[in-house]
């Protein structure tokens, strides 16, 4: 039986995916450079699952997969693709390299091993296709969100070309907002930030007036979608959007977090940092039709699961 490789395994999504596959008895090998990954959870997996192997390495490095450990890899989940805007702002060259050089290195391994590849992209990749001139392209990439989308789109192009030219079995998912326990303290995403503030009794800070909307998908639903996508041959060569199509205003999210945490925090508005743009919802039609998948965990249920998990691990004081 072949092994399953997870790049970016020490990230939140990668670690949840690894644990789920290991529970199912699948041999997993993970690789991470630990620029943002969590070593403690990786050590836990190594203790609990003898069939888990961990390699500390960077997917962008030349020859990173020239190692006998990777000879029997038959499935690859490519998660070493940074999606956080904050990471792109702080490490733009590393982020672009992960989507381009890193993706090409992973594709070369998939080609050598005749392995299936699931590439985890960014929904902003679709938005990046709107650039129709050099001037508009330059305007787009001046914004971190758009830059991340352009990099993700390049990764998708690598997958397409390897599929067309070399027959590599590639599947692509564009992963919308995911939330879960296990986030880092400096996580700037909405739910992680609100929980951290509420748990500490600090003001819950909303940028803008709170009327902007977003969608949020719990980690369990995301992992199920990824595993199903890898299994379904009909998804080969296609792009699926994975997330929730249920919109919430940011103010609604803040109130819900405050209630679930049981916090006395005040909700305040920072009008100097306006974020008034509402995000589109993912189109889940392909995921529903091809995979029979749709999100099951409501935001209320997901927040309860997240906060209960954090309480169990003593990650906040409430």
N, C-alpha and C positions, 0 to 999 in steps of 0.2 A: 504494500500500500504506500502511495506517495505521501510526501509531506506538503503541508500548507505553509507558505511564507506570508508573513505580515510585515510590511515595511512601516516604520513609524509605530511600532508595537507598544512603546511605552507611553504614547499619548493616551488620552482618556478613551477615545473610541477604539483605538488599537488594543488597549488592555482589556476592555470589555469584550471585544470580538475574540481575542485570544482565549480568555477564560471560558467563553461559551463553546468554542470549538474543542478545547481541551476536555470540557465536561462530556462532550459527545464522543470522546475517545480518539479524536483526530490528532495526529502528530503535527505539532506546530513548531516552526522555527521563526523567531522574530529578530528584526534588526532595527536599531535605533542609535542615533548619535547623542541622545540625551540632552539636546539643547533645550528642550522643554519637557522631556519625558520624566516619568516618576520611577526611580530605581526601587523604591520600597515595594511597590506592587509587583514589579518584575521578580524581585527576590521571593516574594510570596508564591508566585506561580511556579518558580523553580523548585521550591520546597514541596509544594503540593502535587505537582504533576511531573513525574520523571520523564515523560515524553515531550517536555517543553525544552527547547534549546534557544539560547539567547546569544546574539552576536552584537557587540558594540561596534558600530561602523556607520559610515555616511554613504548613502546611496549615490551621492554625486561623485564619489571618488572613483578613479579609474581602477578597474580590476577588483572592485569590492566583492563581486560574486564569484571570483575565481577561488573557490574553496570547496572541498569535498562535501561539506555540510549541505551544499545547495544542489548536489547532483540529483537527488530524488524529489525535488520540488515539482509538483504537478498543478498546484493552484497558487495564485499570488493575489493577495489583497494589497494594493498599492495605496497606503495611507500616509506616506511621507510627503504629503502635499499640503503645505500650510494654508489654512483657510482663514485664520484670524487676521483682521486688518492690522491689529497692533503689531503682530510679528512682521508683517510686510513693511510697516513703517520703520521698524527698528533694524530689520535685516533684509533689505530689498534684494540684494544680490543673491543671498542664500535662498530666498524664497523663489526667485526666478530659476535658479539652478536646480532646485528640487523638482520643479515642474518640467524642466527641460532635460538637462543632463541626467538627473536622477531617474526620470521616467524612461529615457532612452536606455539607460543601464538595466533597468528592470525589464524592459521589452526585449533586450538582447538575451537576458536569462530565460524569459518566456519562450523565445524562439529556439534557443539551444535545447530546452527541456520539453518542447512541445506542450507547454503549460498554459492553462487558462489564466487570464488576467482580468481583475476587476480594478479599474482606475477610478479613484474617488476624486471628483472634480468639484467645482464651485459654481453655484447658480449664476454668479456674475459673468461666467464664461459666455453664456448666451447673450447677455446684455452687451458684451464687448463686441459682438458682431455688427453693432450699429454704426461703427466707425467707417465712413465711406471715403474719407480723404486723409491725407497726411496731417493737415491742420486739425481736423476733428480728432484724429488719433492722438496727436500731441496734447490736445486739451483733455482728452479722456485720461491718459496715463498720468496726468499731473495730480489726480486724486487717488489716494491709496486703494479705495474700494475698486475703482476701475482698473488700476494697475494689477491688482490681484486677479481680476477677471481676465485680463489679457494673458497673464502667465498661465492661468488654468486652461485657457483656450489653446495655448501652444502645446500643453500636455495632451489635450484631446487630439490635436493634429498629429502628434507623434504616434498616438495609438491608431488613428485612422490609417496613416501611411504604413505602419508595420502590419496592419491587418490586410491592407490592399496589396502590398508588395510581397510580404513574406507569409501571409496566411496565419498570423498570430490571432488566436481567439481572444478578442478584447471586448469587454463590456464596460460601459461608463455610467456612473451615477453622479448626478449633481445633487450634492447633499445640502439641504437647507438647514436652518437653525436647529441644532441639537443641544439638548441640555441633559444633565445627569449629575449624580453625586461624583465626587472625585475631582472637581475642578480646582485649579490652583487659586491661591489667595489673591493673586493679582489679575485674575481673569476679569476682563473688561466687558464681557458679554452681559446682556441685560439681566437675565435671571441670576447668573452667578453673582453679579455686582449687587443686585437688590437683596439676595439672601445674605451675603456677607455684611452689608450695611444693617439690615434688620436684626440679624443675630447679635451684632455688636451694640445694638441700641443707638446706632448713629442715624442721622437723617438719610432717608431714601431719596436719592437725587435723580430727578428726571431732567434730561436735556430737552429744552423746548417746552411745549405746553402739554405733552402727554397724549395728544390726539392721534399721533402717528401709529400705524398698525404694523404688527409683525406676526409671524406664525412660529410655532415652537413644537418640536417633535422629541419625544422621550427616547432615551438611548435604547431601551429594549425593542421598540418598534424599528429603530434604525438598524440594529444588528440583524433582526429577522429579515429585513429587506435586503441587506447585503448578502446574507447566506442564500436566500432564494434567488437573487440575481445571478450569483455564481453558478447555481445548479441549473438554471433554465437556459437551454441552448437557444431558445427563441430570442433571448436578450443579446445574443452575440452581435456585435457591430451596431448596437443601438445605444441611445442615450436615454436614461430614465431619470426623472426627477423624484427625489425622495424627501419627504417632509410631511408637514401637516397643512391642510388647506383651511383650517379654522383660525380666523384672524382675531387678535386681541389688540386693543389700544395699550400703549405702554402704561398709561395710568391704571387701566384695569389690572395689568400684570403686577404693578407695584402694590395695589390694594390687596390682591390675592396673596402675594408673598407675605405681606405684613400680617394678614389674617392667619395664614398657615403657620408661620413662625410663632405667632402669639406675641408680636413685638409692639412696644409703645413708640416706636420710631415715628417721626413726622415725615410726611411726604412733601418735598420741596421741589421747586422748579428753577433750573439754571437757564435763564433766558439768554445768557451770553454764549451758550453752546447750543445752538438751535439744531434740532434733528426733526424737522417737520415732514420729511419725506416718508410716506408709507411704502412698505415693501409689497411686492406682488406675492401672490400665493403660488406654490408649486403646482404644476399640472400633473395630477396623479393618474391620469387616464391609462398611460402605458403600464405603470406599475400595477394598477388594478387589473387590467386586461391580460397582461403577460404573466404576472406573478400571482395574481389573486391576492394581492397585498393591499392593505390600507392601514393607517395608524389606528391603534386600539386604545391607547392610554390617553385620557383627557389631560388637559393642563392641570386641573385640580388634583387628579390622581398622581400625575408625575411629580408635582411639587411636594405632595405628601410623602411619596417614596424617597425623593431626594433629601428632604429635611429629616425624615426618620433615619436614613442611612448616615447622615452627618451627625445626628445625635448619638447614634450607636458608636461612632468612631471618635466621639468627643471633639469634633472639629469646630464646634462653636459653643457658646456659653449658655444659651437658652435651655 
